[in-house]
Amino acid sequence: MVSPATLLDIITRFIETDPDRAALAIESLSPEEGAGVLRSLPKAGAALCLARLQHKTSARFLEHVPPRDCASLLSGLGSHAAADIVRRIPENKRGEIAAALAPAAAEKLRKICAWPPDSAGRLMRPDYTAFRTDITVEHAAARLRAMAKNGINIGYCYVVDSQDRLAGVINMRDMVLCEPSAVLKSIMRPDVTHVSPCAGRDLLTELFSVRHFLVLPVTDEDGRIIGVVAPDSLIETAGEKAGDDMQLLFGADADERVWSPLSFKITRRLPWLQINLLTACLAGAIVLLFEGLIGKIAALAVFLPVVLGQGGNAGVQSLSVVLRGIIMREVSAGGAGRLVAAEMLAGLVNGAAVGVVTGIGAWLWRRNAWFGFVAGLSMTITMVAAGAAGAGVPLLMRRLGIDPAHSSGIVVTTITDVIGIFAFLGLAWFFQAHLV
């Protein structure tokens, strides 16, 4: 039988040799089990593991770890990674962890957590290179060579004054060509683009896309440089949000992972499946209203799924385009009406094209032009409704302060199905004298 000490040694080696796979395995544990693993690991191994875990998962684990142990684990991470984990922990536990941290570390975490979500303050990192204005080029070059030998990544070299206020940036070409005795103030370029810690994702994305900066310096209200933001920080957070939105869109929980425990998958998915069951029953109840008509004209049961399937696909197409526009800030409040109208027009044109093909097929199959007319017209109506729902539902949810991604797919599908059933069977009831 393997002793607990031997088992712990095996787990520690696994984390050290393949931290990514180890993190994936640990993410599948329950919060209590994950907390137990983190507490039993050596501090270095636990920090390595925490650095690879999703921050939401780390927060769930740390909720079951005593505050003093949490403080010890978080101290092995970078300030911004630690802050991103801490802000996901319930507020009462957050205060206990802050009290267990060293005062300087607690104050740094408090400042980072105070910045708005997706702001430069949340996304910035402290690893930048800055020299004083009065040092010589020779001195600065020697320090850069030493940093390169130690494997430190060097991007832009900023120049700061005696109060650490951002004064300029150094062009490496200027350093090479000038006299070694020249001071940095004489060769620096004073016009430096910088941002406030409160700068949002829109501004950062625009600056990176238009100006092609490698990083952007972040300065406080006194002009002191406090960090830099890199494009990969924007990409990383956008990727995480997109993944969360995709799960929310179809009723799954944003915290769920591929190897989440079975109990977690069931408890997070089941409520939305029950809601989806109610919406399906609503559509079924509407079909029941036309039970006698379907019994008289059995061919209606063949074409109803075709109409609903096309409408559902059209609705999801509109929904995905509009959600992307909302995420990318392409949709303004004043443009909501025009967007819904544009999606309805697209649904009308596409619906008419598909409806003509559907109508011709129904006509040839049933040898009845009226049946083809009902199938084609109902297809067009359903796809117009799908365009309206696909655009209107997420815009309305945003207006009401609800995350537009949260189960929009279920709502859009329900609306499309209900209107599609009414359109197809309602037209069939109206023209039933020509269909029998």
C-alpha positions as CSV (number, residue, x, y, z in Angstrom):
1,M,0.0,0.0,0.0
2,V,1.3,3.4,-1.0
3,S,1.9,5.7,2.0
4,P,0.4,9.2,2.0
5,A,3.9,10.7,2.0
6,T,4.9,8.7,-1.2
7,L,1.6,9.7,-2.8
8,L,2.2,13.4,-2.1
9,D,5.7,13.1,-3.5
10,I,4.3,11.6,-6.7
11,I,1.7,14.4,-7.0
12,T,4.4,17.0,-6.4
13,R,6.6,15.6,-9.1
14,F,3.7,15.4,-11.5
15,I,3.0,19.1,-10.9
16,E,6.6,20.1,-11.3
17,T,7.2,18.1,-14.5
18,D,3.9,18.8,-16.3
19,P,2.0,21.6,-14.5
20,D,-0.6,22.1,-17.3
21,R,-1.8,18.5,-17.2
22,A,-1.7,18.5,-13.4
23,A,-3.8,21.6,-13.3
24,L,-6.3,20.0,-15.7
25,A,-6.5,16.9,-13.4
26,I,-7.0,19.0,-10.3
27,E,-9.7,21.1,-11.9
28,S,-11.9,18.0,-12.1
29,L,-11.9,17.7,-8.3
30,S,-14.6,19.0,-6.0
31,P,-13.9,22.3,-4.2
32,E,-13.2,20.4,-0.9
33,E,-10.9,17.9,-2.6
34,G,-9.0,20.6,-4.5
35,A,-8.6,22.6,-1.3
36,G,-7.2,19.5,0.4
37,V,-4.6,19.0,-2.4
38,L,-3.5,22.6,-2.3
39,R,-3.0,22.5,1.4
40,S,-1.0,19.3,1.4
41,L,1.4,20.5,-1.4
42,P,4.7,22.3,-0.7
43,K,4.3,26.0,-1.1
44,A,6.2,26.1,-4.4
45,G,4.2,23.3,-5.9
46,A,0.9,24.8,-4.8
47,A,1.9,28.2,-6.3
48,L,2.8,26.5,-9.6
49,C,-0.5,24.7,-9.6
50,L,-2.5,27.8,-8.8
51,A,-0.8,29.7,-11.6
52,R,-2.1,27.1,-14.1
53,L,-5.6,26.8,-12.8
54,Q,-8.5,28.9,-14.0
55,H,-8.8,31.8,-11.6
56,K,-12.5,31.0,-11.0
57,T,-11.5,27.4,-10.0
58,S,-8.7,28.6,-7.7
59,A,-11.2,30.9,-6.0
60,R,-13.6,28.0,-5.4
61,F,-10.8,25.9,-3.9
62,L,-9.6,28.7,-1.7
63,E,-13.0,29.2,-0.2
64,H,-12.4,25.9,1.6
65,V,-8.9,26.8,2.8
66,P,-8.3,28.6,6.1
67,P,-7.5,32.4,5.6
68,R,-3.9,32.0,6.9
69,D,-3.2,29.2,4.4
70,C,-4.9,31.2,1.6
71,A,-2.5,34.1,2.3
72,S,0.5,31.8,2.2
73,L,-0.7,30.3,-1.1
74,L,-1.4,33.6,-2.7
75,S,1.9,35.1,-1.7
76,G,3.6,32.7,-4.2
77,L,1.7,34.3,-7.1
78,G,2.1,37.6,-8.9
79,S,0.0,40.5,-7.5
80,H,-2.4,40.7,-10.4
81,A,-3.0,36.9,-10.5
82,A,-3.6,36.9,-6.8
83,A,-6.0,39.9,-7.0
84,D,-8.0,38.2,-9.8
85,I,-8.5,35.2,-7.6
86,V,-9.3,37.1,-4.5
87,R,-12.0,39.3,-6.1
88,R,-13.8,36.1,-7.0
89,I,-14.0,34.9,-3.4
90,P,-17.0,35.9,-1.2
91,E,-16.5,39.3,0.5
92,N,-16.5,38.0,4.1
93,K,-13.7,35.5,3.3
94,R,-11.9,38.1,1.3
95,G,-11.5,40.3,4.4
96,E,-10.2,37.4,6.4
97,I,-7.5,36.7,3.8
98,A,-6.5,40.3,3.6
99,A,-6.1,40.4,7.4
100,A,-3.7,37.4,7.2
101,L,-1.5,38.9,4.4
102,A,1.4,41.2,5.0
103,P,0.2,44.9,5.2
104,A,2.1,45.8,2.0
105,A,0.7,42.8,0.0
106,A,-2.8,43.4,1.3
107,E,-2.7,47.1,0.2
108,K,-1.4,46.2,-3.2
109,L,-4.2,43.6,-3.7
110,R,-6.8,46.2,-2.4
111,K,-5.7,48.7,-5.0
112,I,-5.7,46.3,-7.9
113,C,-9.2,44.9,-6.9
114,A,-10.5,48.5,-6.8
115,W,-10.0,49.1,-10.5
116,P,-13.1,48.4,-12.7
117,P,-13.3,45.1,-14.5
118,D,-11.5,45.0,-17.9
119,S,-9.7,48.2,-17.0
120,A,-6.0,48.9,-17.5
121,G,-5.5,48.7,-13.8
122,R,-6.8,45.1,-13.7
123,L,-4.9,44.1,-16.8
124,M,-1.5,45.7,-16.2
125,R,1.6,44.0,-15.0
126,P,4.6,45.4,-13.1
127,D,7.4,44.0,-15.2
128,Y,8.6,47.2,-17.0
129,T,12.1,48.8,-17.4
130,A,12.6,52.3,-16.3
131,F,15.7,54.5,-15.7
132,R,16.2,57.9,-14.1
133,T,16.5,60.9,-16.3
134,D,20.0,61.8,-15.0
135,I,21.8,58.5,-15.6
136,T,24.2,58.1,-18.5
137,V,23.7,56.1,-21.6
138,E,26.8,54.0,-20.7
139,H,25.2,53.1,-17.3
140,A,21.9,52.3,-18.8
141,A,23.4,50.1,-21.5
142,A,25.4,48.2,-18.9
143,R,22.2,47.5,-16.9
144,L,20.4,46.4,-20.0
145,R,23.1,43.9,-20.8
146,A,23.0,42.5,-17.3
147,M,19.3,42.1,-17.4
148,A,19.5,40.3,-20.8
149,K,22.1,37.9,-19.4
150,N,19.7,37.1,-16.5
151,G,17.0,36.2,-19.0
152,I,14.8,39.3,-18.3
153,N,12.6,40.3,-21.2
154,I,13.3,43.9,-22.3
155,G,10.6,45.8,-24.2
156,Y,10.4,49.6,-24.1
157,C,12.8,51.5,-21.8
158,Y,11.0,54.3,-20.0
159,V,12.6,57.3,-18.4
160,V,11.2,58.6,-15.0
161,D,12.1,61.7,-13.0
162,S,13.1,61.7,-9.3
163,Q,9.4,61.3,-8.3
164,D,9.0,58.3,-10.6
165,R,6.8,60.3,-12.9
166,L,6.9,59.1,-16.5
167,A,9.1,61.5,-18.5
168,G,9.9,59.8,-21.8
169,V,10.9,56.6,-23.6
170,I,14.2,55.6,-25.1
171,N,14.7,54.6,-28.7
172,M,17.4,51.9,-28.8
173,R,18.8,53.4,-32.0
174,D,19.4,56.7,-30.3
175,M,21.2,54.9,-27.5
176,V,23.6,53.2,-29.9
177,L,24.4,56.4,-31.9
178,C,24.8,58.9,-29.1
179,E,27.8,59.5,-26.8
180,P,28.1,57.1,-23.8
181,S,28.4,60.1,-21.5
182,A,25.1,61.6,-22.5
183,V,22.3,61.5,-20.0
184,L,19.0,59.9,-20.8
185,K,17.1,63.1,-20.5
186,S,19.0,64.5,-23.5
187,I,18.1,61.7,-25.8
188,M,14.7,60.5,-24.6
189,R,11.5,61.1,-26.5
190,P,9.1,63.0,-24.2
191,D,5.8,62.4,-26.0
192,V,4.8,59.0,-24.5
193,T,1.3,57.6,-25.0
194,H,0.1,56.4,-21.6
195,V,-3.3,55.4,-20.1
196,S,-5.0,55.8,-16.8
197,P,-5.6,52.6,-14.7
198,C,-9.4,53.3,-15.3
199,A,-8.9,53.1,-19.1
200,G,-11.4,50.6,-20.5
201,R,-11.0,47.7,-23.0
202,D,-12.3,49.8,-25.9
203,L,-9.6,52.5,-25.6
204,L,-6.8,49.9,-25.1
205,T,-8.0,47.9,-28.1
206,E,-8.1,51.0,-30.3
207,L,-4.6,52.1,-29.2
208,F,-3.0,48.7,-29.9
209,S,-4.8,48.2,-33.2
210,V,-4.1,51.7,-34.6
211,R,-0.7,52.5,-33.0
212,H,0.7,48.9,-32.9
213,F,2.4,49.3,-29.5
214,L,4.1,46.3,-27.9
215,V,2.9,47.5,-24.4
216,L,1.2,50.6,-23.0
217,P,2.5,52.3,-19.8
218,V,-0.1,52.9,-17.1
219,T,0.2,56.0,-14.9
220,D,-1.5,57.1,-11.7
221,E,-3.1,60.5,-11.1
222,D,0.3,62.0,-10.4
223,G,1.9,60.7,-13.6
224,R,3.9,57.9,-11.9
225,I,4.2,54.8,-13.9
226,I,2.7,51.8,-12.1
227,G,2.6,49.1,-14.7
228,V,2.2,48.2,-18.4
229,V,-0.5,46.6,-20.4
230,A,0.3,44.1,-23.2
231,P,-2.1,43.0,-26.0
232,D,-1.9,39.4,-24.9
233,S,-3.7,40.5,-21.6
234,L,-6.6,41.7,-23.7
235,I,-6.7,38.6,-25.8
236,E,-6.5,36.3,-22.8
237,T,-9.4,38.0,-21.0
238,A,-11.4,38.2,-24.2
239,G,-10.9,34.5,-24.8
240,E,-12.0,33.6,-21.3
241,K,-15.1,35.8,-21.6
242,A,-16.0,34.4,-25.0
243,G,-15.8,30.8,-23.6
244,D,-18.0,31.8,-20.7
245,D,-20.5,33.5,-23.0
246,M,-20.7,30.4,-25.2
247,Q,-21.6,28.2,-22.2
248,L,-24.1,30.8,-20.9
249,L,-25.7,31.1,-24.3
250,F,-26.9,27.5,-24.2
251,G,-27.7,27.3,-20.5
252,A,-24.4,25.8,-19.1
253,D,-22.6,27.4,-16.2
254,A,-19.6,29.6,-17.0
255,D,-17.6,27.9,-14.2
256,E,-18.1,24.4,-15.7
257,R,-15.0,22.7,-17.2
258,V,-14.6,19.5,-19.3
259,W,-13.6,17.5,-16.3
260,S,-15.8,19.1,-13.7
261,P,-17.3,16.7,-11.2
262,L,-20.5,14.9,-12.3
263,S,-22.5,16.5,-9.4
264,F,-21.4,20.0,-10.5
265,K,-22.4,19.3,-14.1
266,I,-25.8,18.0,-13.0
267,T,-26.7,20.8,-10.5
268,R,-25.6,23.6,-12.9
269,R,-27.3,22.2,-16.0
270,L,-30.5,20.7,-14.6
271,P,-32.3,24.0,-13.8
272,W,-31.9,25.2,-17.4
273,L,-33.0,21.9,-18.7
274,Q,-36.1,22.1,-16.7
275,I,-36.8,25.6,-18.0
276,N,-36.2,24.3,-21.6
277,L,-38.7,21.5,-20.8
278,L,-41.3,24.1,-20.0
279,T,-40.7,26.0,-23.2
280,A,-40.9,22.8,-25.2
281,C,-44.2,22.0,-23.5
282,L,-45.4,25.5,-24.5
283,A,-44.7,24.7,-28.2
284,G,-46.3,21.3,-27.8
285,A,-49.4,22.8,-26.3
286,I,-49.8,25.1,-29.4
287,V,-49.4,22.0,-31.7
288,L,-52.2,20.4,-29.6
289,L,-54.5,23.2,-30.6
290,F,-54.3,22.0,-34.2
291,E,-54.5,18.3,-33.4
292,G,-57.6,17.8,-35.5
293,L,-56.2,19.6,-38.5
294,I,-53.0,17.5,-38.3
295,G,-55.1,14.3,-38.1
296,K,-57.0,15.5,-41.2
297,I,-53.8,16.5,-43.2
298,A,-51.0,14.2,-42.0
299,A,-48.5,15.8,-44.4
300,L,-48.4,18.8,-42.1
301,A,-46.5,16.7,-39.5
302,V,-43.8,16.1,-42.1
303,F,-43.2,19.7,-43.0
304,L,-43.5,21.3,-39.5
305,P,-40.0,20.1,-38.3
306,V,-38.6,21.5,-41.5
307,V,-40.0,25.0,-40.9
308,L,-39.0,25.0,-37.3
309,G,-35.5,23.7,-38.0
310,Q,-34.8,26.4,-40.6
311,G,-36.2,29.1,-38.3
312,G,-34.0,27.9,-35.4
313,N,-30.9,28.0,-37.5
314,A,-31.7,31.5,-38.8
315,G,-32.3,32.7,-35.2
316,V,-29.0,31.4,-34.0
317,Q,-27.2,33.0,-36.9
318,S,-28.7,36.4,-36.0
319,L,-28.0,35.9,-32.3
320,S,-24.4,35.0,-32.8
321,V,-23.8,38.1,-35.0
322,V,-25.5,40.5,-32.6
323,L,-23.8,39.0,-29.5
324,R,-20.4,39.5,-31.2
325,G,-21.4,43.1,-32.0
326,I,-22.3,43.7,-28.3
327,I,-19.1,42.2,-27.0
328,M,-17.0,44.2,-29.5
329,R,-18.9,47.4,-28.7
330,E,-20.2,47.7,-32.3
331,V,-23.8,48.2,-31.2
332,S,-24.7,51.6,-29.8
333,A,-28.0,52.3,-27.9
334,G,-29.2,54.5,-30.8
335,G,-28.5,51.8,-33.4
336,A,-30.6,49.0,-31.8
337,G,-33.7,49.6,-33.9
338,R,-31.7,49.7,-37.2
339,L,-30.0,46.5,-36.2
340,V,-33.3,44.6,-35.6
341,A,-34.7,46.0,-38.9
342,A,-31.6,44.8,-40.7
343,E,-31.8,41.3,-39.3
344,M,-35.5,41.1,-40.1
345,L,-34.8,42.2,-43.7
346,A,-32.1,39.6,-44.0
347,G,-34.6,37.0,-42.6
348,L,-37.2,38.2,-45.2
349,V,-34.8,37.8,-48.2
350,N,-33.3,34.5,-47.0
351,G,-36.8,33.3,-45.9
352,A,-38.2,34.1,-49.3
353,A,-35.4,32.3,-51.1
354,V,-35.7,29.2,-48.9
355,G,-39.5,29.4,-48.9
356,V,-39.6,29.3,-52.7
357,V,-37.5,26.1,-52.7
358,T,-39.6,24.6,-49.9
359,G,-42.9,25.6,-51.6
360,I,-41.8,24.0,-54.9
361,G,-40.8,20.8,-53.1
362,A,-44.1,20.6,-51.2
363,W,-46.0,21.3,-54.4
364,L,-44.3,18.5,-56.3
365,W,-44.6,16.1,-53.4
366,R,-48.3,16.7,-52.7
367,R,-49.3,17.7,-56.2
368,N,-51.0,20.7,-54.6
369,A,-50.0,24.3,-55.3
370,W,-51.8,25.5,-52.2
371,F,-49.7,23.2,-50.0
372,G,-46.6,24.6,-51.5
373,F,-47.8,28.2,-50.9
374,V,-48.5,27.5,-47.2
375,A,-45.1,25.8,-46.7
376,G,-43.2,28.6,-48.5
377,L,-45.1,31.5,-46.9
378,S,-44.8,30.1,-43.4
379,M,-41.1,29.5,-43.9
380,T,-40.6,33.2,-44.8
381,I,-42.6,34.4,-41.8
382,T,-40.7,32.1,-39.4
383,M,-37.3,33.3,-40.7
384,V,-38.3,37.0,-40.4
385,A,-39.4,36.3,-36.8
386,A,-36.1,34.5,-36.2
387,G,-34.1,37.5,-37.4
388,A,-36.2,39.8,-35.1
389,A,-35.8,37.5,-32.1
390,G,-32.1,36.8,-32.7
391,A,-31.4,40.5,-32.7
392,G,-34.1,41.8,-30.3
393,V,-33.6,39.3,-27.4
394,P,-29.9,40.1,-26.6
395,L,-30.5,43.8,-27.1
396,L,-33.5,43.8,-24.7
397,M,-31.6,41.7,-22.1
398,R,-28.7,44.3,-22.2
399,R,-31.2,47.1,-21.8
400,L,-32.6,45.4,-18.7
401,G,-29.1,45.0,-17.2
402,I,-29.0,41.2,-17.8
403,D,-26.0,39.5,-19.5
404,P,-27.1,39.1,-23.1
405,A,-25.3,35.8,-23.4
406,H,-27.1,34.2,-20.5
407,S,-29.3,31.6,-22.2
408,S,-30.3,33.8,-25.1
409,G,-30.3,30.7,-27.3
410,I,-33.1,29.1,-25.3
411,V,-35.3,32.2,-25.5
412,V,-34.7,32.8,-29.2
413,T,-35.4,29.2,-30.0
414,T,-38.7,29.3,-28.0
415,I,-39.9,32.4,-29.7
416,T,-39.0,31.1,-33.2
417,D,-40.7,27.8,-32.5
418,V,-43.9,29.3,-31.2
419,I,-44.2,31.8,-34.2
420,G,-43.2,29.0,-36.7
421,I,-46.0,26.7,-35.4
422,F,-48.6,29.4,-35.5
423,A,-47.5,30.5,-39.0
424,F,-47.5,27.1,-40.5
425,L,-50.5,25.5,-38.9
426,G,-52.4,28.8,-38.8
427,L,-52.0,29.2,-42.6
428,A,-52.9,25.5,-43.1
429,W,-56.1,26.0,-41.0
430,F,-57.0,29.1,-43.0
431,F,-56.5,27.4,-46.3
432,Q,-57.5,23.8,-45.3
433,A,-60.4,23.7,-47.8
434,H,-57.7,23.8,-50.6
435,L,-55.3,21.3,-48.9
436,V,-57.6,18.3,-48.3
